[in-house]
Amino acid sequence: MSEKMKFIVESQFFAPISVYSGLVQEGTVILLEHCENYQKRSFRNKCLIATANGVQSLIVPLESGKNAQQSIRDVKIANVERWQLRHWQAIRSAYGKSPYFEHYAAVLDPFFAKKYTFLFDMNMEILNNTLKWLKCENKIDFTTEFNADFSNDRGILDMRNRFRKEKDLEGNRRYPQVFEDRFGFTDGLSVLDLLFCMGPSARQYL
């Protein structure tokens, strides 16, 4: 990838490994979509983890309303539900015996105890921390207006909405997984899976 290439991506909740493969490339400027409207059935408020029963979706509940017509910055989380506790329990159950769970548990535990008002703010904190865990210092910029088509800008790699379905996430190289002996290698999981299984070597994998 050429120097100072801009990699544009939407705000996501513990994004898939495929997304981080692009974000951590040396010389990349991460351009976070700041001006779009929220879109349903995407990884903006969902991530996938591997459990003893197969792949499980962790979905952040949103306040009722016409979220699809709202700016992504205005979408609010429905904190009346104890979703963070359920998510953390699911993650602990799935990855408690993974090689690097304890390595990250101490920094993740407070996150799942904190209440966020806006989805974008929470996802931004997740992105910043995940890049830090991956030892990635690439700059993050924000879009200043919505542009549906960057095809004429050779300096921007537009990855928005590239990953919407599980089949879009196929193609990751194999790495050791917790339940690989039961299900074989599972593609398309959240970056959490890679961190818990690979630890500090996750950056080299990407």
Order of alpha helices (4+ residues) and beta strands (2+ residues): beta-alpha-beta-beta-beta-alpha-alpha-alpha-beta-beta-alpha-alpha-alpha
